Amino acid sequence: VTGPIPTHIGMLSKIQQLILNNNDLTGTIPPEVGLLSKLTQIHLFTNRLNGTIPTEVGNLVNLEGTFNMTSNLLTGTIPSELGMMNNVR
């Protein structure tokens, strides 16, 4: 998979796992990812994503597994909202 994560990803309201690691994704992580309220895991590692982690990711209250965005080109600070996720490793 190459290119940016489309903003309309937020329309996938029933998705439980977002596993897009080891691709060639570019651009920023769209804030619409925060609309995926049923997500339990998110894997975006080993891509070429850049920019900051959107604060809207803090809306993913059902995350209980892995939240992995390593091996990208992300910058900035980790949003404080992620500190509220007790079940994420």
ChimeraX attribute file (.defattr): number of C-alpha atoms within 10 A of each C-alpha:
attribute: neighborCount
match mode: 1-to-1
recipient: residues
	/A:1	12
	/A:2	10
	/A:3	13
	/A:4	15
	/A:5	18
	/A:6	13
	/A:7	12
	/A:8	10
	/A:9	16
	/A:10	17
	/A:11	12
	/A:12	14
	/A:13	13
	/A:14	11
	/A:15	15
	/A:16	16
	/A:17	16
	/A:18	15
	/A:19	12
	/A:20	17
	/A:21	18
	/A:22	14
	/A:23	14
	/A:24	14
	/A:25	22
	/A:26	17
	/A:27	16
	/A:28	18
	/A:29	22
	/A:30	19
	/A:31	15
	/A:32	18
	/A:33	26
	/A:34	19
	/A:35	17
	/A:36	23
	/A:37	19
	/A:38	16
	/A:39	21
	/A:40	20
	/A:41	21
	/A:42	21
	/A:43	17
	/A:44	22
	/A:45	19
	/A:46	18
	/A:47	22
	/A:48	20
	/A:49	25
	/A:50	16
	/A:51	13
	/A:52	16
	/A:53	21
	/A:54	17
	/A:55	14
	/A:56	16
	/A:57	21
	/A:58	18
	/A:59	17
	/A:60	21
	/A:61	19
	/A:62	16
	/A:63	23
	/A:64	16
	/A:65	15
	/A:66	14
	/A:67	18
	/A:68	16
	/A:69	18
	/A:70	14
	/A:71	14
	/A:72	16
	/A:73	16
	/A:74	18
	/A:75	11
	/A:76	9
	/A:77	8
	/A:78	13
	/A:79	14
	/A:80	10
	/A:81	14
	/A:82	18
	/A:83	10
	/A:84	11
	/A:85	16
	/A:86	10
	/A:87	13
	/A:88	17
	/A:89	11
